[in-house]
């Protein structure tokens, strides 16, 4: 017989994991989590360097966990292990390597069309990340530099001269981590770094003072070009050649996908939702990174899942 799920969750990041676990613990019996990658927490796996510190609190502010998940400070690896343990439960149906094409509400039931078929549910949570589509600079990146210009740390080696571009937490953490085995410059177009959390602010200040990271602030990049296999960066105040350039300038909301899920967007392309994270369509929710206008927090994403499931249970017919 065809399964009618109480809840289908689109996305296997912290928001999706939080929703799945809370749904199980609070009494929803039929739960399906769909993830397009081969495993959960794709952003953490791809964009976090090995042994990267993962903090519960966000931007120096204490985040109180509201639900049943005991998430604590740790590393990339310990966080992934913990999420593994949460999802290793027969009451949560997980489907990986499965791409969602659209979500459509027909009468009172959601039809979720995927590369694996069509599933039906009473409620749907869309909990997808922004970093799957990283922001790119306005100027052109020459095709010949494809292996030298990155948006994460996947291809970084040792003993390279590296430029990290960005002014947020990821840029600071990339620069400090890479400086242990490379010569690193952190560039941001504004005069000061205001976006990183207090811990990262203190860290980059210390690294800069000790000469471990060169900080180049208040200077924008006009263009980049290839020079003898390296990257020539043309700043407003002159040029410099690097072995590698890493852009850590955030990600964009996947507008077309959200629209295909029946989610109404505002004039900036951001999803519209109420205090319960419910969209204009009753029973259709958003959670995780796409809820954040800037920056994200694993603990807050976990809270999204708890609040949404509570709202679903309070409004069950």
N, C-alpha and C positions, 0 to 999 in steps of 0.2 A: 504494500500500500504506500501511496505517496505521503511523505512526511510533511506535516505542517508545523514548522518551528515556532516556538514562542518568540525567539529572537535570532535574527541573523546579523552578524557583525562583519562589516566590510573593512578589513585592515587588521594586521596582526602586530601592531605596535603596542606601546604601553596602554593607550586608551582602549584599544580593542581587547587586550589581555585583561585589563581591569574590569571591563564590562562583562567578559565571559566568566571570569571567576566570581564576580559579585552575583551574576545571574544564577550561577549554580548554587552558591551559598545561601542566597535569599529565596530560592524556591522555584525558579523557572526550570522546567524539566527538559525542554528540548532546545538546545543551543547549538548554533553553527557559527564558527569563525572562518572566514575566507580570506586568504592572503595570496597575493599574486607571486610572491617570491617563494623560494624553496624552504623557508623557515620563518619563524616569527622574528620580530625586532630587526627588520632589514636595515633601518637607518643606523641603529647602534652597531650592527655588524659591519656595515660598509663605511660609515663616516667616523667611527670612533677608533682611534689607534689602540693597539693592544696595550692592556694595563692602564688605559685612561681612567682617571678618577671619575666616579659617578656619584653625585651628591643628591640626597633627598631634598634638601632645602634649595631654594631657587633664588638667585641674585641676592644671596645673603639674608633672605627672609625665611623664617621658619615656616614650613608647610606641614600642617597637621593632617595626617591621613584620616579620612572619615569612615572608611570601609573596613573590610576584613583582611586586607593585604598588608603584611608587615614589611614594607619596603624600607631598607636602610642604606646608609652610605656604603659604597663598595667600589669595585672596578668594573670595567666592561665585562670581564669574564664572570665575575660573581653575580652580576645582574642578569646575564643571560642564563646562567645556571639556575638562578632563583625562578625566573620566568618559565624555564623548562619544567621545574617541579610543579609550578602552578597549573600548567597545561596538561601534565601527565595524569589526566583524570578521564575515566571513561564516560563521564556525564557531559563532557565538552567535546563536540565533534569539530575537529580542525581539518581544514582542507587547504593544502598548500599547492603552489604552482597552478593556481586557478585565478583567472582574470575576470573581474566583474565588468560587464558591458553596459548594463543599465539596471535601474530599479524602477519598477512601475507599480503603482497602487491601483488594483482593479477591485472595485467595491471596497471591502474592508481588508483585503489580503494583498500583501506585497509580493510581487513576482520579481525575483532576482535572477536576471539572465547572465550566465557566466560561460566561460570556455568549457566548463564541465557539464553544462546543462542548465535547467531552470529549477530553482528552489523557491519555496513559498514560506512566508512568515507573517506573524501578526504584527511584529515590530522589526525595525531595521535601524542599526547604528552605523553611520559612515565615519570611520576613524582612520583617516589616511594622513600621511605626512606631507610636508612641503619639500623636503630635501630630495625627493625623487626627481624634482625638476629644479636644480640649483640655479640661482640667479647668475646671469652672465654679464660681463661688462658691455657697455654700449659700443665700444670700438671692436673691430674685427680681430679674431684670433686666427693667424695664418695656419692653414692646414698642415704645413710642414712642422708646426710646433705642437701637434696633437699629443705627442708623448711627453712633452716638456711642460705643458700647461694642464693643471689638474684642479679638481674641485673637492678633493679629499686627499687622504694620505696614502692611498693604495700603492702608488708607484714610487714613493719616496725611498731613497737609499741613504747612504752615509757619505760624508765628506763632499757634500754638494753646497754650492752657494745658492741659497733659496730666498725668494721673496714671497712673503705671505701678505695677501691683500685683504683687508677687512677690519672692522672695528668692534666686533662682537666677541662673545665668549669663545666661540669656536676658533676665530682667528688668533686670539691670545693663547689659547691652549695648544693650537697647532704650532705656533711660533716657539713657545717655551719648550714643548716636547721635542721638536726637531732640532733645537739649539744644542741638545746634548751630544749630537753626532754630526752637526752641520753648521755652516756659517749662515745665520738667519737675519733677515731684515723684515720688520713688520711695518707695512705702509697703510695709512688711513687718510682719506682726503680731508677729514676735519682736524681741527687743532688739538682736540683732546679726545681721550677714550672715555666716553660716558656710559656706553652700553654694557660693558662687562660687569659681572657681579663683583662685590667687594673683595672676595677671595682672589679672583683673577686680576682685579685692579692692583692689588698688593703684589701679586706674583709678577706681573709684567713690569711693575715699577722696580722690583728687586732685580729682575733679569737685566733690565736696561741699565740700572745703576752699576751692576757688576760687569757690564759689557758683554753679557752672554747673548743678548738680542739687540740689534740696532733698531731703534724706533724712529720712523720717518713719518711725522704727522703734518697735517696741513698742506700736503702736496698731492695733487691728483695725477693720474696717469693719462697721457694723451693717446698713446698707442703702444703696441708691442710689435716687434718684427724679428725675423730670424737673422742670426749673425753667426756663421760658421758652426751651425748646429746648436747654438745657445740662444737664449732669449734676450734680446735687447729691449729694455724698457725705457720708453721716452717719457720721463716725468716733466712736469711743468718747469722744473728748475735744472733740467739736464738729463743725461742718459746714463744708464748703468746696465751691465751685462750679467745675467744670472744663468745658472744651470737649470733652474726650475722655478716656475711661478705657480703658487697655489692661491686660488680665489676662495675665500670663505665669506661670501657676501649674501648669505641667506638663500631662501628658496621662494618659489612662487606657488600660489594656490592653483591647483589643477582645475580651472574653471569649467572646461568642457566636460570633464568627468562628473563634477558636482551637478552640472545641468542635466546630464544623462541619468542622474539619480533622482531627478525631480526636486532638487534643492534650489530655492530661490536665492539669488545673489543680489547684493547691493551695488551701488554705482562704482564701487572700487573692486568688484569681483569677489567680495568676501561673502560667505554664507550668512543668511539671516536666521536667527534662532532666538528663543526666549530664555528665561532664567533657568529652565530645566534642560536646555540644549535641544529642545524640540523645534523643528523647522515649521514652515507654514503647513506642511502636510502632517496631520496627526499620526503619531506612531513612527515618524521618521526623525532620527536624531543625528547630531554631529558631535564628535569628541576628538580629543587629542590635538595634534599640532594645527589642524585647520581651524581650530577655535581661537588659537593665539594669533593676535595681530603681529606681534614681534616676540621672538624668543619662545621657548617652550620649557616645560618641566615635566619630568616623568611622574613625580608625586601628584601634581595637579591633574595630569592626564588620568591617573588612576582614580582620582576623586571624581572626574567626569563620569567614568563608568559607574561608580557607586550611585551618584545622584540620578543618573538616567534610569538605572534599574529600579531604584526606589520609586521614581515617578511612574514607571511602567506598572509596577505592582500596585501602587496607590490608585491607578486608574483602570485596573483590570475590570472587565465586565463579567 
